[in-house]
Amino acid sequence: MGLDEWLLVVDVVAAPQTEDEWNRWYDEVHVPEILECPGFLEGARYVSDGSEDRRYLTIYKISGPDALDSREFAQKRGWRQFAPHVTWTSRIYHKRTGSQST
């Protein structure tokens, strides 16, 4: 997965008692259905090293911020049965060019 102009980054900590089941659902159901949404181009998952407070990152290449406004994404986003068992944040990032001010 190469870096693109726009990224959606989801950072999650899953409760240990549901972590294995959550990972199966996330890999087999959630990521594939999100990648079917308009504007979602590619996705990859990462996990931090270590066993305590393991963090998961999902990085999606998206066409732009409007990808999050589609009806399809609104219907498929969320944690479903795992909502009480995950803590998460998400952010959209865009590639910084040298001409932008800080």
Secondary structure, 3 states (H helix, E strand, C coil): CCCCCEEEEEEEEECHHHHHHHHHHHHHHHHHHHHCCCCEEEEEEEECCCCCCCCEEEEEEECCHHHHHCHHHHHHCCCHHHHHHEEEEEEEEECCCCCCCC
